[in-house]
Amino acid sequence: MQMPTALGHAMVGLGCGALVASRQLPRRARLSTVAVLVLLAALPDLDVIAFALGIPYRDPFGHRGFFHSLFFTTCCGAIAWWIHRLSIRLYSDTTLSWSALLVFLIVATSHPLLDMLTDGGLGIALGAPFSNERLFFPTQPIPVSPIGLSARLQPILLWEAAVFAPPVVLIWIGRRIVLNR
Ligand SMILES: [Zn+2]
């Protein structure tokens, strides 16, 4: 797949999970919130199924097309927050705050923005469905992940672990020390 790997995207969800998985929530809700954010961060790459369906890469519904747009990812973030908020309410008196919505939106939209920093493949249809122009940021420091398994994947996974893991660990440690929660 042409993107940061699922590991890189998942790290964003994992790190941001520290911002919303407060101890005011039951343990089950904290764990499920982090899990939802991890899945939300990686969700747009399910569009690789387009290759199997014979949809060309450049098609508006091809890989990195509509399903990587700000429109789609913002909707996904809001819907995921709303459904997860309701689901926690089923077994808890407390649930996700309105401010958690912002974190869900940041995690959801981080996916196409990170993909725009990768050094290969086609750009991202950030403005779909209003524009199918494929976009990159001016600099692309993130090595693109190959489509399917390849020998290139391992060094990219190591690169992403080295870059993404330290801030994620620091965020979780910082939350515990600063907020004592
Ligand atoms: Zn992607």
py3Dmol code that shows the C-alpha trace and the ligand (Angstrom):
import py3Dmol

protein = """\
ATOM      1  CA  MET A   1       0.000   0.000   0.000  1.00  0.00           C
ATOM      2  CA  GLN A   2       1.283   3.443  -0.750  1.00  0.00           C
ATOM      3  CA  MET A   3       1.153   5.329   2.508  1.00  0.00           C
ATOM      4  CA  PRO A   4       2.905   5.362   5.789  1.00  0.00           C
ATOM      5  CA  THR A   5       2.333   1.767   6.903  1.00  0.00           C
ATOM      6  CA  ALA A   6      -0.625   0.879   9.121  1.00  0.00           C
ATOM      7  CA  LEU A   7       1.886   1.015  11.984  1.00  0.00           C
ATOM      8  CA  GLY A   8       2.604   4.701  11.379  1.00  0.00           C
ATOM      9  CA  HIS A   9      -1.062   5.647  11.209  1.00  0.00           C
ATOM     10  CA  ALA A  10      -1.926   3.483  14.219  1.00  0.00           C
ATOM     11  CA  MET A  11       0.748   5.269  16.259  1.00  0.00           C
ATOM     12  CA  VAL A  12      -1.130   8.551  15.759  1.00  0.00           C
ATOM     13  CA  GLY A  13      -4.312   6.968  17.123  1.00  0.00           C
ATOM     14  CA  LEU A  14      -2.394   5.426  19.996  1.00  0.00           C
ATOM     15  CA  GLY A  15      -0.738   8.710  20.968  1.00  0.00           C
ATOM     16  CA  CYS A  16      -3.940  10.732  20.729  1.00  0.00           C
ATOM     17  CA  GLY A  17      -5.703   8.064  22.782  1.00  0.00           C
ATOM     18  CA  ALA A  18      -3.775   9.385  25.781  1.00  0.00           C
ATOM     19  CA  LEU A  19      -5.598  12.712  25.399  1.00  0.00           C
ATOM     20  CA  VAL A  20      -9.100  11.281  25.707  1.00  0.00           C
ATOM     21  CA  ALA A  21      -8.819   8.010  27.664  1.00  0.00           C
ATOM     22  CA  SER A  22      -9.217   9.715  31.027  1.00  0.00           C
ATOM     23  CA  ARG A  23      -9.599   7.835  34.281  1.00  0.00           C
ATOM     24  CA  GLN A  24     -13.067   9.322  34.633  1.00  0.00           C
ATOM     25  CA  LEU A  25     -14.046   6.681  32.092  1.00  0.00           C
ATOM     26  CA  PRO A  26     -14.327   3.005  33.058  1.00  0.00           C
ATOM     27  CA  ARG A  27     -11.267   0.931  32.107  1.00  0.00           C
ATOM     28  CA  ARG A  28     -13.269  -0.851  29.404  1.00  0.00           C
ATOM     29  CA  ALA A  29     -14.191   2.510  27.855  1.00  0.00           C
ATOM     30  CA  ARG A  30     -10.584   3.737  27.966  1.00  0.00           C
ATOM     31  CA  LEU A  31      -9.326   0.651  26.155  1.00  0.00           C
ATOM     32  CA  SER A  32     -12.073   0.693  23.554  1.00  0.00           C
ATOM     33  CA  THR A  33     -11.547   4.421  22.920  1.00  0.00           C
ATOM     34  CA  VAL A  34      -7.856   3.864  22.171  1.00  0.00           C
ATOM     35  CA  ALA A  35      -8.769   0.898  19.941  1.00  0.00           C
ATOM     36  CA  VAL A  36     -11.325   2.986  18.028  1.00  0.00           C
ATOM     37  CA  LEU A  37      -8.777   5.778  17.499  1.00  0.00           C
ATOM     38  CA  VAL A  38      -6.164   3.314  16.230  1.00  0.00           C
ATOM     39  CA  LEU A  39      -8.653   1.867  13.733  1.00  0.00           C
ATOM     40  CA  LEU A  40      -9.892   5.327  12.745  1.00  0.00           C
ATOM     41  CA  ALA A  41      -6.343   6.453  11.973  1.00  0.00           C
ATOM     42  CA  ALA A  42      -5.791   3.550   9.571  1.00  0.00           C
ATOM     43  CA  LEU A  43      -9.332   3.344   8.139  1.00  0.00           C
ATOM     44  CA  PRO A  44      -8.876   5.192   4.789  1.00  0.00           C
ATOM     45  CA  ASP A  45      -6.430   2.569   3.531  1.00  0.00           C
ATOM     46  CA  LEU A  46      -9.266   0.051   3.288  1.00  0.00           C
ATOM     47  CA  ASP A  47      -9.680   1.711  -0.102  1.00  0.00           C
ATOM     48  CA  VAL A  48      -6.903  -0.538  -1.413  1.00  0.00           C
ATOM     49  CA  ILE A  49      -9.779  -2.937  -2.069  1.00  0.00           C
ATOM     50  CA  ALA A  50     -10.262  -0.744  -5.153  1.00  0.00           C
ATOM     51  CA  PHE A  51      -7.315  -2.528  -6.787  1.00  0.00           C
ATOM     52  CA  ALA A  52      -9.056  -5.894  -6.350  1.00  0.00           C
ATOM     53  CA  LEU A  53     -12.260  -4.408  -7.780  1.00  0.00           C
ATOM     54  CA  GLY A  54     -10.418  -3.193 -10.875  1.00  0.00           C
ATOM     55  CA  ILE A  55     -10.853   0.504 -10.016  1.00  0.00           C
ATOM     56  CA  PRO A  56      -7.830   2.417 -11.367  1.00  0.00           C
ATOM     57  CA  TYR A  57      -5.517   4.195  -8.940  1.00  0.00           C
ATOM     58  CA  ARG A  58      -6.322   7.582 -10.535  1.00  0.00           C
ATOM     59  CA  ASP A  59     -10.093   7.055 -10.330  1.00  0.00           C
ATOM     60  CA  PRO A  60     -11.954   9.333  -7.870  1.00  0.00           C
ATOM     61  CA  PHE A  61     -12.758   6.167  -5.894  1.00  0.00           C
ATOM     62  CA  GLY A  62      -9.311   4.614  -6.365  1.00  0.00           C
ATOM     63  CA  HIS A  63      -6.670   4.303  -3.646  1.00  0.00           C
ATOM     64  CA  ARG A  64      -5.951   7.734  -2.078  1.00  0.00           C
ATOM     65  CA  GLY A  65      -9.078   9.127  -3.758  1.00  0.00           C
ATOM     66  CA  PHE A  66     -12.401  10.038  -2.135  1.00  0.00           C
ATOM     67  CA  PHE A  67     -11.801   7.832   0.916  1.00  0.00           C
ATOM     68  CA  HIS A  68      -8.700   9.896   1.738  1.00  0.00           C
ATOM     69  CA  SER A  69     -10.503  13.260   1.427  1.00  0.00           C
ATOM     70  CA  LEU A  70     -11.003  15.710   4.276  1.00  0.00           C
ATOM     71  CA  PHE A  71     -14.751  15.390   3.663  1.00  0.00           C
ATOM     72  CA  PHE A  72     -14.785  11.610   4.165  1.00  0.00           C
ATOM     73  CA  THR A  73     -12.283  11.475   7.036  1.00  0.00           C
ATOM     74  CA  THR A  74     -13.994  14.313   8.925  1.00  0.00           C
ATOM     75  CA  CYS A  75     -17.353  12.545   8.596  1.00  0.00           C
ATOM     76  CA  CYS A  76     -15.767   9.281   9.793  1.00  0.00           C
ATOM     77  CA  GLY A  77     -14.215  11.017  12.816  1.00  0.00           C
ATOM     78  CA  ALA A  78     -17.495  12.630  13.824  1.00  0.00           C
ATOM     79  CA  ILE A  79     -19.553   9.453  13.324  1.00  0.00           C
ATOM     80  CA  ALA A  80     -17.002   7.302  15.191  1.00  0.00           C
ATOM     81  CA  TRP A  81     -17.048   9.755  18.146  1.00  0.00           C
ATOM     82  CA  TRP A  82     -20.857   9.843  18.210  1.00  0.00           C
ATOM     83  CA  ILE A  83     -21.363   6.047  17.990  1.00  0.00           C
ATOM     84  CA  HIS A  84     -18.601   5.340  20.510  1.00  0.00           C
ATOM     85  CA  ARG A  85     -20.026   7.997  22.857  1.00  0.00           C
ATOM     86  CA  LEU A  86     -23.433   6.309  22.724  1.00  0.00           C
ATOM     87  CA  SER A  87     -21.935   2.834  23.175  1.00  0.00           C
ATOM     88  CA  ILE A  88     -20.078   3.876  26.345  1.00  0.00           C
ATOM     89  CA  ARG A  89     -23.334   5.322  27.686  1.00  0.00           C
ATOM     90  CA  LEU A  90     -24.815   1.813  27.572  1.00  0.00           C
ATOM     91  CA  TYR A  91     -22.667   0.657  30.494  1.00  0.00           C
ATOM     92  CA  SER A  92     -21.350   3.839  32.119  1.00  0.00           C
ATOM     93  CA  ASP A  93     -22.650   7.055  33.702  1.00  0.00           C
ATOM     94  CA  THR A  94     -19.824   9.005  32.086  1.00  0.00           C
ATOM     95  CA  THR A  95     -18.907   9.081  28.430  1.00  0.00           C
ATOM     96  CA  LEU A  96     -16.695  10.873  25.916  1.00  0.00           C
ATOM     97  CA  SER A  97     -16.653  14.655  26.219  1.00  0.00           C
ATOM     98  CA  TRP A  98     -17.423  17.094  23.414  1.00  0.00           C
ATOM     99  CA  SER A  99     -13.748  18.051  23.430  1.00  0.00           C
ATOM    100  CA  ALA A 100     -12.956  14.418  22.577  1.00  0.00           C
ATOM    101  CA  LEU A 101     -14.677  15.096  19.261  1.00  0.00           C
ATOM    102  CA  LEU A 102     -11.767  17.367  18.331  1.00  0.00           C
ATOM    103  CA  VAL A 103      -9.287  14.562  19.034  1.00  0.00           C
ATOM    104  CA  PHE A 104     -11.326  12.140  16.912  1.00  0.00           C
ATOM    105  CA  LEU A 105     -11.330  14.648  14.037  1.00  0.00           C
ATOM    106  CA  ILE A 106      -7.577  15.226  14.342  1.00  0.00           C
ATOM    107  CA  VAL A 107      -6.885  11.478  14.282  1.00  0.00           C
ATOM    108  CA  ALA A 108      -9.197  10.895  11.313  1.00  0.00           C
ATOM    109  CA  THR A 109      -7.760  13.733   9.207  1.00  0.00           C
ATOM    110  CA  SER A 110      -4.170  12.899  10.182  1.00  0.00           C
ATOM    111  CA  HIS A 111      -4.285   9.983   7.744  1.00  0.00           C
ATOM    112  CA  PRO A 112      -4.483  11.889   4.445  1.00  0.00           C
ATOM    113  CA  LEU A 113      -2.173  14.609   5.781  1.00  0.00           C
ATOM    114  CA  LEU A 114       0.495  12.041   6.687  1.00  0.00           C
ATOM    115  CA  ASP A 115       0.073  10.384   3.297  1.00  0.00           C
ATOM    116  CA  MET A 116       0.762  13.765   1.695  1.00  0.00           C
ATOM    117  CA  LEU A 117       4.192  13.627   3.344  1.00  0.00           C
ATOM    118  CA  THR A 118       5.128  10.313   1.694  1.00  0.00           C
ATOM    119  CA  ASP A 119       7.676  10.179  -1.091  1.00  0.00           C
ATOM    120  CA  GLY A 120       5.863   8.022  -3.647  1.00  0.00           C
ATOM    121  CA  GLY A 121       2.646   6.872  -5.293  1.00  0.00           C
ATOM    122  CA  LEU A 122      -0.049   9.257  -6.407  1.00  0.00           C
ATOM    123  CA  GLY A 123      -1.020  12.244  -4.289  1.00  0.00           C
ATOM    124  CA  ILE A 124      -4.096  12.529  -2.096  1.00  0.00           C
ATOM    125  CA  ALA A 125      -7.506  13.695  -3.325  1.00  0.00           C
ATOM    126  CA  LEU A 126      -7.836  15.908  -0.262  1.00  0.00           C
ATOM    127  CA  GLY A 127     -10.618  18.028  -1.757  1.00  0.00           C
ATOM    128  CA  ALA A 128     -12.816  15.167  -3.048  1.00  0.00           C
ATOM    129  CA  PRO A 129     -15.682  15.018  -3.924  1.00  0.00           C
ATOM    130  CA  PHE A 130     -15.263  18.641  -5.067  1.00  0.00           C
ATOM    131  CA  SER A 131     -11.852  18.122  -6.682  1.00  0.00           C
ATOM    132  CA  ASN A 132     -10.001  14.977  -7.699  1.00  0.00           C
ATOM    133  CA  GLU A 133      -6.642  16.735  -7.853  1.00  0.00           C
ATOM    134  CA  ARG A 134      -4.019  14.564  -6.191  1.00  0.00           C
ATOM    135  CA  LEU A 135      -1.904  16.555  -3.746  1.00  0.00           C
ATOM    136  CA  PHE A 136       1.396  16.246  -1.861  1.00  0.00           C
ATOM    137  CA  PHE A 137       3.038  18.605   0.615  1.00  0.00           C
ATOM    138  CA  PRO A 138       6.118  20.398  -0.805  1.00  0.00           C
ATOM    139  CA  THR A 139       8.386  18.106   1.234  1.00  0.00           C
ATOM    140  CA  GLN A 140       7.846  14.359   1.567  1.00  0.00           C
ATOM    141  CA  PRO A 141      10.108  12.991   4.318  1.00  0.00           C
ATOM    142  CA  ILE A 142       8.114   9.795   5.001  1.00  0.00           C
ATOM    143  CA  PRO A 143       9.208   6.762   2.943  1.00  0.00           C
ATOM    144  CA  VAL A 144       6.230   5.368   1.080  1.00  0.00           C
ATOM    145  CA  SER A 145       5.170   1.838   1.944  1.00  0.00           C
ATOM    146  CA  PRO A 146       5.149  -0.601  -0.996  1.00  0.00           C
ATOM    147  CA  ILE A 147       1.956  -2.240  -2.268  1.00  0.00           C
ATOM    148  CA  GLY A 148       1.776  -5.705  -0.685  1.00  0.00           C
ATOM    149  CA  LEU A 149       4.550  -7.450   1.172  1.00  0.00           C
ATOM    150  CA  SER A 150       8.032  -6.651  -0.022  1.00  0.00           C
ATOM    151  CA  ALA A 151      11.609  -6.532   1.214  1.00  0.00           C
ATOM    152  CA  ARG A 152      11.218  -2.730   1.406  1.00  0.00           C
ATOM    153  CA  LEU A 153       8.575  -3.022   4.105  1.00  0.00           C
ATOM    154  CA  GLN A 154      10.844  -4.007   7.002  1.00  0.00           C
ATOM    155  CA  PRO A 155      13.174  -0.974   6.922  1.00  0.00           C
ATOM    156  CA  ILE A 156      10.144   1.304   6.553  1.00  0.00           C
ATOM    157  CA  LEU A 157       8.494  -0.274   9.605  1.00  0.00           C
ATOM    158  CA  LEU A 158      11.713   0.221  11.578  1.00  0.00           C
ATOM    159  CA  TRP A 159      11.932   3.848  10.395  1.00  0.00           C
ATOM    160  CA  GLU A 160       8.342   4.512  11.461  1.00  0.00           C
ATOM    161  CA  ALA A 161       8.813   2.787  14.826  1.00  0.00           C
ATOM    162  CA  ALA A 162      11.905   4.936  15.465  1.00  0.00           C
ATOM    163  CA  VAL A 163      10.134   8.179  14.490  1.00  0.00           C
ATOM    164  CA  PHE A 164       6.614   7.636  15.839  1.00  0.00           C
ATOM    165  CA  ALA A 165       7.122   5.498  18.959  1.00  0.00           C
ATOM    166  CA  PRO A 166       9.151   7.983  21.086  1.00  0.00           C
ATOM    167  CA  PRO A 167       6.525  10.781  20.960  1.00  0.00           C
ATOM    168  CA  VAL A 168       3.749   8.259  21.650  1.00  0.00           C
ATOM    169  CA  VAL A 169       5.585   6.939  24.716  1.00  0.00           C
ATOM    170  CA  LEU A 170       6.348  10.493  25.871  1.00  0.00           C
ATOM    171  CA  ILE A 171       2.696  11.530  25.537  1.00  0.00           C
ATOM    172  CA  TRP A 172       1.519   8.593  27.662  1.00  0.00           C
ATOM    173  CA  ILE A 173       4.259   9.136  30.278  1.00  0.00           C
ATOM    174  CA  GLY A 174       3.604  12.897  30.249  1.00  0.00           C
ATOM    175  CA  ARG A 175      -0.097  12.368  30.781  1.00  0.00           C
ATOM    176  CA  ARG A 176       0.564  10.173  33.797  1.00  0.00           C
ATOM    177  CA  ILE A 177       3.091  12.602  35.330  1.00  0.00           C
ATOM    178  CA  VAL A 178       1.473  15.958  34.509  1.00  0.00           C
ATOM    179  CA  LEU A 179      -2.186  15.041  34.808  1.00  0.00           C
ATOM    180  CA  ASN A 180      -1.680  12.174  37.264  1.00  0.00           C
ATOM    181  CA  ARG A 181      -4.264  10.109  35.394  1.00  0.00           C
TER     182      ARG A 181
END
"""
ligand_1 = """\
1
ZN
Zn -3.538 6.153 3.078
"""
view = py3Dmol.view(width=600, height=400)
view.addModel(protein, "pdb")
view.setStyle({"model": 0}, {"cartoon": {"style": "trace"}})
view.addModel(ligand_1, "xyz")
view.setStyle({"model": 1}, {"stick": {}})
view.zoomTo()
view.show()
